[in-house]
Amino acid sequence: MKLKIFVRFFCTIAIFAAAGFASKALWDRYMNSPWTRDGRVRADVINVAADVSGIVVQVAVKDNQLVHKGDLLFTVDRDRYRLALDQAKARLAARKAELEMREQEAERRALLDGTVVSTENRENSRSAADSAEALYQEAVTAVDTARLNLNRTRVLAPVDGYITNLNVHPGDYATAGAAKLAVIDKNSFYVYGYFEEHKIRLLNLGDAVDIRLLGNVPALKGHIASLAVGITDRDNPTGRELLSDVNPIFNWVRLAQRVPVRITIDHVPDNLRLAAGMTCTVIARPPLHARERLPNNVR
């Protein structure tokens, strides 16, 4: 009889101990471990715009195509800018002829005796020659500008990357400075891990990181490059009088804010194609000398 009571008591204590240990392990796992499932693959997206306005006459790429720096993306109608260059060249020739005439006139009057040409006339001739020189230099600049505009009708890829969401076609009108397509820099992929605010104390610059994408893909290796030092306070916008508009409602259930942590990917396998926007799990691996500060299940 006593043995049965002892066994029951021991089983009860063991069950409570196991439950307490499991609860503590789960708490440490989800609350005190430097990991998050809220990770996003990101990349530098370059909005490509024409530097001159005009009708698009050629699109040389396709959606999701890999392009290299300097490859032709699309072409703006060149006729107007070719005519502008010819006009600038004609003005340059006229300015050059006028400059030569003014220089010769000034030189002749400088050689004449003061009884034939007054000092005032010589100075006026010199001033006219200097003015013609300035107009000539202005015409040279106009030619260079017209040639630059003509060259800018060919829009080139700024980096090695992928065309995404292509929505430009021949016949569209390209406005200078208005983005017409986007290029994702293929060498700029990184990860943003959105860690809960109480886990930031567990992270340090340079800590090794495992990046686990969804699917049966081996974990990528990376390291923490930087930690954000501010996020938007949605409960404290600026009012019309430039004063704080504090929300008087306080929620009893408070969710931890998530702070962005930028992670550099150390190596991307050749057979793995990343896409900006992919989700992933991020697990920080602090160095050995820092693991003493972490829960046992994180070491």
Contacts in CASP RR format, 6 or more apart in sequence:
PFRMAT RR
TARGET T0000
AUTHOR 0000-0000-0000
METHOD contacts of the structure
MODEL  1
MKLKIFVRFFCTIAIFAAAGFASKALWDRYMNSPWTRDGRVRADVINVAA
DVSGIVVQVAVKDNQLVHKGDLLFTVDRDRYRLALDQAKARLAARKAELE
MREQEAERRALLDGTVVSTENRENSRSAADSAEALYQEAVTAVDTARLNL
NRTRVLAPVDGYITNLNVHPGDYATAGAAKLAVIDKNSFYVYGYFEEHKI
RLLNLGDAVDIRLLGNVPALKGHIASLAVGITDRDNPTGRELLSDVNPIF
NWVRLAQRVPVRITIDHVPDNLRLAAGMTCTVIARPPLHARERLPNNVR
25 297 0 8 1.000
28 295 0 8 1.000
28 296 0 8 1.000
28 297 0 8 1.000
28 298 0 8 1.000
29 297 0 8 1.000
31 198 0 8 1.000
32 198 0 8 1.000
32 199 0 8 1.000
32 202 0 8 1.000
32 294 0 8 1.000
32 295 0 8 1.000
32 298 0 8 1.000
33 199 0 8 1.000
33 202 0 8 1.000
33 294 0 8 1.000
33 295 0 8 1.000
33 297 0 8 1.000
33 298 0 8 1.000
34 195 0 8 1.000
34 199 0 8 1.000
34 202 0 8 1.000
34 203 0 8 1.000
34 207 0 8 1.000
34 283 0 8 1.000
34 284 0 8 1.000
34 286 0 8 1.000
34 294 0 8 1.000
34 298 0 8 1.000
35 281 0 8 1.000
35 282 0 8 1.000
35 283 0 8 1.000
35 284 0 8 1.000
36 193 0 8 1.000
36 194 0 8 1.000
36 195 0 8 1.000
36 196 0 8 1.000
36 199 0 8 1.000
36 258 0 8 1.000
36 281 0 8 1.000
36 282 0 8 1.000
37 279 0 8 1.000
37 281 0 8 1.000
38 193 0 8 1.000
38 194 0 8 1.000
38 258 0 8 1.000
38 279 0 8 1.000
39 191 0 8 1.000
39 192 0 8 1.000
39 193 0 8 1.000
39 194 0 8 1.000
39 279 0 8 1.000
39 280 0 8 1.000
39 281 0 8 1.000
39 282 0 8 1.000
40 191 0 8 1.000
40 192 0 8 1.000
40 193 0 8 1.000
40 194 0 8 1.000
40 277 0 8 1.000
40 278 0 8 1.000
40 279 0 8 1.000
40 280 0 8 1.000
41 189 0 8 1.000
41 190 0 8 1.000
41 191 0 8 1.000
41 213 0 8 1.000
41 274 0 8 1.000
41 275 0 8 1.000
41 276 0 8 1.000
41 277 0 8 1.000
41 278 0 8 1.000
41 279 0 8 1.000
41 280 0 8 1.000
42 189 0 8 1.000
42 190 0 8 1.000
42 191 0 8 1.000
42 192 0 8 1.000
42 276 0 8 1.000
42 277 0 8 1.000
43 184 0 8 1.000
43 185 0 8 1.000
43 186 0 8 1.000
43 188 0 8 1.000
43 189 0 8 1.000
43 190 0 8 1.000
43 274 0 8 1.000
43 276 0 8 1.000
44 184 0 8 1.000
44 185 0 8 1.000
44 188 0 8 1.000
45 164 0 8 1.000
45 182 0 8 1.000
45 183 0 8 1.000
45 184 0 8 1.000
45 185 0 8 1.000
45 276 0 8 1.000
46 158 0 8 1.000
46 159 0 8 1.000
46 182 0 8 1.000
46 183 0 8 1.000
46 184 0 8 1.000
46 185 0 8 1.000
47 179 0 8 1.000
47 182 0 8 1.000
48 73 0 8 1.000
48 155 0 8 1.000
48 157 0 8 1.000
48 158 0 8 1.000
48 179 0 8 1.000
48 180 0 8 1.000
48 181 0 8 1.000
48 182 0 8 1.000
48 183 0 8 1.000
49 155 0 8 1.000
49 174 0 8 1.000
49 176 0 8 1.000
49 177 0 8 1.000
49 178 0 8 1.000
49 179 0 8 1.000
49 180 0 8 1.000
50 74 0 8 1.000
50 76 0 8 1.000
50 152 0 8 1.000
50 153 0 8 1.000
50 155 0 8 1.000
50 174 0 8 1.000
50 175 0 8 1.000
50 176 0 8 1.000
50 177 0 8 1.000
50 178 0 8 1.000
50 180 0 8 1.000
51 149 0 8 1.000
51 152 0 8 1.000
51 155 0 8 1.000
51 176 0 8 1.000
51 177 0 8 1.000
52 76 0 8 1.000
52 81 0 8 1.000
52 149 0 8 1.000
52 152 0 8 1.000
52 153 0 8 1.000
52 174 0 8 1.000
52 176 0 8 1.000
53 76 0 8 1.000
53 173 0 8 1.000
53 174 0 8 1.000
53 175 0 8 1.000
53 176 0 8 1.000
54 76 0 8 1.000
54 77 0 8 1.000
54 80 0 8 1.000
54 173 0 8 1.000
54 174 0 8 1.000
54 175 0 8 1.000
55 76 0 8 1.000
55 77 0 8 1.000
55 171 0 8 1.000
55 172 0 8 1.000
55 173 0 8 1.000
55 174 0 8 1.000
56 74 0 8 1.000
56 75 0 8 1.000
56 76 0 8 1.000
56 77 0 8 1.000
56 168 0 8 1.000
56 169 0 8 1.000
56 170 0 8 1.000
56 171 0 8 1.000
56 172 0 8 1.000
56 173 0 8 1.000
56 174 0 8 1.000
56 180 0 8 1.000
57 75 0 8 1.000
57 76 0 8 1.000
57 77 0 8 1.000
57 78 0 8 1.000
57 170 0 8 1.000
57 171 0 8 1.000
58 74 0 8 1.000
58 75 0 8 1.000
58 170 0 8 1.000
59 73 0 8 1.000
59 74 0 8 1.000
59 166 0 8 1.000
59 168 0 8 1.000
59 169 0 8 1.000
59 170 0 8 1.000
60 71 0 8 1.000
60 72 0 8 1.000
60 73 0 8 1.000
60 74 0 8 1.000
60 75 0 8 1.000
61 67 0 8 1.000
61 71 0 8 1.000
61 72 0 8 1.000
61 73 0 8 1.000
61 74 0 8 1.000
61 163 0 8 1.000
61 166 0 8 1.000
61 181 0 8 1.000
62 163 0 8 1.000
62 166 0 8 1.000
63 163 0 8 1.000
63 164 0 8 1.000
63 165 0 8 1.000
63 166 0 8 1.000
64 162 0 8 1.000
64 163 0 8 1.000
64 164 0 8 1.000
64 166 0 8 1.000
65 162 0 8 1.000
65 163 0 8 1.000
66 160 0 8 1.000
66 161 0 8 1.000
66 162 0 8 1.000
66 186 0 8 1.000
67 73 0 8 1.000
67 157 0 8 1.000
67 160 0 8 1.000
67 161 0 8 1.000
67 162 0 8 1.000
67 163 0 8 1.000
67 183 0 8 1.000
68 157 0 8 1.000
68 160 0 8 1.000
68 161 0 8 1.000
69 156 0 8 1.000
69 157 0 8 1.000
69 158 0 8 1.000
69 159 0 8 1.000
69 160 0 8 1.000
70 156 0 8 1.000
70 157 0 8 1.000
70 158 0 8 1.000
71 156 0 8 1.000
71 157 0 8 1.000
72 154 0 8 1.000
72 155 0 8 1.000
72 156 0 8 1.000
72 157 0 8 1.000
73 155 0 8 1.000
73 156 0 8 1.000
73 157 0 8 1.000
73 163 0 8 1.000
73 181 0 8 1.000
73 183 0 8 1.000
74 155 0 8 1.000
74 168 0 8 1.000
74 174 0 8 1.000
74 180 0 8 1.000
74 181 0 8 1.000
75 153 0 8 1.000
75 154 0 8 1.000
75 155 0 8 1.000
76 153 0 8 1.000
76 154 0 8 1.000
76 155 0 8 1.000
76 174 0 8 1.000
77 153 0 8 1.000
78 150 0 8 1.000
78 153 0 8 1.000
81 146 0 8 1.000
81 149 0 8 1.000
81 150 0 8 1.000
81 153 0 8 1.000
82 150 0 8 1.000
84 146 0 8 1.000
84 149 0 8 1.000
84 150 0 8 1.000
85 143 0 8 1.000
85 146 0 8 1.000
85 147 0 8 1.000
85 149 0 8 1.000
85 150 0 8 1.000
87 146 0 8 1.000
88 139 0 8 1.000
88 142 0 8 1.000
88 143 0 8 1.000
88 145 0 8 1.000
88 146 0 8 1.000
89 143 0 8 1.000
89 146 0 8 1.000
91 139 0 8 1.000
91 142 0 8 1.000
92 136 0 8 1.000
92 139 0 8 1.000
92 140 0 8 1.000
92 142 0 8 1.000
92 143 0 8 1.000
94 139 0 8 1.000
95 132 0 8 1.000
95 135 0 8 1.000
95 136 0 8 1.000
95 138 0 8 1.000
95 139 0 8 1.000
96 136 0 8 1.000
96 139 0 8 1.000
98 132 0 8 1.000
98 135 0 8 1.000
98 136 0 8 1.000
99 129 0 8 1.000
99 132 0 8 1.000
99 133 0 8 1.000
99 135 0 8 1.000
99 136 0 8 1.000
101 132 0 8 1.000
102 125 0 8 1.000
102 128 0 8 1.000
102 129 0 8 1.000
102 131 0 8 1.000
102 132 0 8 1.000
103 129 0 8 1.000
103 132 0 8 1.000
105 125 0 8 1.000
105 128 0 8 1.000
105 129 0 8 1.000
106 122 0 8 1.000
106 125 0 8 1.000
106 126 0 8 1.000
106 128 0 8 1.000
106 129 0 8 1.000
109 117 0 8 1.000
109 121 0 8 1.000
109 122 0 8 1.000
109 125 0 8 1.000
110 122 0 8 1.000
110 125 0 8 1.000
110 126 0 8 1.000
112 122 0 8 1.000
155 180 0 8 1.000
157 183 0 8 1.000
158 183 0 8 1.000
159 183 0 8 1.000
159 185 0 8 1.000
159 186 0 8 1.000
159 187 0 8 1.000
160 185 0 8 1.000
160 186 0 8 1.000
160 187 0 8 1.000
161 183 0 8 1.000
161 184 0 8 1.000
161 185 0 8 1.000
161 186 0 8 1.000
161 187 0 8 1.000
162 183 0 8 1.000
162 184 0 8 1.000
162 186 0 8 1.000
163 181 0 8 1.000
163 182 0 8 1.000
163 183 0 8 1.000
164 181 0 8 1.000
164 182 0 8 1.000
164 183 0 8 1.000
164 184 0 8 1.000
165 181 0 8 1.000
165 182 0 8 1.000
166 181 0 8 1.000
167 180 0 8 1.000
167 181 0 8 1.000
168 174 0 8 1.000
168 180 0 8 1.000
168 181 0 8 1.000
172 180 0 8 1.000
174 180 0 8 1.000
184 276 0 8 1.000
189 265 0 8 1.000
189 268 0 8 1.000
189 274 0 8 1.000
189 276 0 8 1.000
190 225 0 8 1.000
190 262 0 8 1.000
190 263 0 8 1.000
190 264 0 8 1.000
190 265 0 8 1.000
191 209 0 8 1.000
191 211 0 8 1.000
191 222 0 8 1.000
191 262 0 8 1.000
191 263 0 8 1.000
191 265 0 8 1.000
191 280 0 8 1.000
191 282 0 8 1.000
192 260 0 8 1.000
192 261 0 8 1.000
192 262 0 8 1.000
192 263 0 8 1.000
193 260 0 8 1.000
193 261 0 8 1.000
193 262 0 8 1.000
193 263 0 8 1.000
193 282 0 8 1.000
194 258 0 8 1.000
194 259 0 8 1.000
194 260 0 8 1.000
194 261 0 8 1.000
195 203 0 8 1.000
195 258 0 8 1.000
195 259 0 8 1.000
195 261 0 8 1.000
195 282 0 8 1.000
196 256 0 8 1.000
196 257 0 8 1.000
196 258 0 8 1.000
196 259 0 8 1.000
197 256 0 8 1.000
197 257 0 8 1.000
197 258 0 8 1.000
197 259 0 8 1.000
198 256 0 8 1.000
200 227 0 8 1.000
200 259 0 8 1.000
200 261 0 8 1.000
202 284 0 8 1.000
202 286 0 8 1.000
202 293 0 8 1.000
202 294 0 8 1.000
202 298 0 8 1.000
203 224 0 8 1.000
203 227 0 8 1.000
203 261 0 8 1.000
203 284 0 8 1.000
203 286 0 8 1.000
204 224 0 8 1.000
204 286 0 8 1.000
204 290 0 8 1.000
205 224 0 8 1.000
205 225 0 8 1.000
205 226 0 8 1.000
205 227 0 8 1.000
206 223 0 8 1.000
206 224 0 8 1.000
206 225 0 8 1.000
207 223 0 8 1.000
207 224 0 8 1.000
207 284 0 8 1.000
207 285 0 8 1.000
207 286 0 8 1.000
207 287 0 8 1.000
207 290 0 8 1.000
208 221 0 8 1.000
208 222 0 8 1.000
208 223 0 8 1.000
208 284 0 8 1.000
208 285 0 8 1.000
208 286 0 8 1.000
208 287 0 8 1.000
209 221 0 8 1.000
209 222 0 8 1.000
209 223 0 8 1.000
209 224 0 8 1.000
209 263 0 8 1.000
209 282 0 8 1.000
209 283 0 8 1.000
209 284 0 8 1.000
209 285 0 8 1.000
210 219 0 8 1.000
210 220 0 8 1.000
210 221 0 8 1.000
210 222 0 8 1.000
210 282 0 8 1.000
210 283 0 8 1.000
210 285 0 8 1.000
211 219 0 8 1.000
211 220 0 8 1.000
211 221 0 8 1.000
211 222 0 8 1.000
211 263 0 8 1.000
211 265 0 8 1.000
211 280 0 8 1.000
211 281 0 8 1.000
211 282 0 8 1.000
212 219 0 8 1.000
212 220 0 8 1.000
212 280 0 8 1.000
212 281 0 8 1.000
212 282 0 8 1.000
212 283 0 8 1.000
213 220 0 8 1.000
213 278 0 8 1.000
213 279 0 8 1.000
213 280 0 8 1.000
214 278 0 8 1.000
214 279 0 8 1.000
214 280 0 8 1.000
217 272 0 8 1.000
218 269 0 8 1.000
220 265 0 8 1.000
220 266 0 8 1.000
220 267 0 8 1.000
220 268 0 8 1.000
220 272 0 8 1.000
221 265 0 8 1.000
221 266 0 8 1.000
221 267 0 8 1.000
222 263 0 8 1.000
222 264 0 8 1.000
222 265 0 8 1.000
222 266 0 8 1.000
223 263 0 8 1.000
223 264 0 8 1.000
223 266 0 8 1.000
224 261 0 8 1.000
224 262 0 8 1.000
224 263 0 8 1.000
224 264 0 8 1.000
224 284 0 8 1.000
225 262 0 8 1.000
225 263 0 8 1.000
225 264 0 8 1.000
226 261 0 8 1.000
226 262 0 8 1.000
227 259 0 8 1.000
227 260 0 8 1.000
227 261 0 8 1.000
227 262 0 8 1.000
228 259 0 8 1.000
228 260 0 8 1.000
228 261 0 8 1.000
228 262 0 8 1.000
230 259 0 8 1.000
231 257 0 8 1.000
231 258 0 8 1.000
231 259 0 8 1.000
231 260 0 8 1.000
235 246 0 8 1.000
235 247 0 8 1.000
236 244 0 8 1.000
236 245 0 8 1.000
236 246 0 8 1.000
236 247 0 8 1.000
237 245 0 8 1.000
238 244 0 8 1.000
238 245 0 8 1.000
239 245 0 8 1.000
261 282 0 8 1.000
263 282 0 8 1.000
268 274 0 8 1.000
286 294 0 8 1.000
291 298 0 8 1.000
291 299 0 8 1.000
END
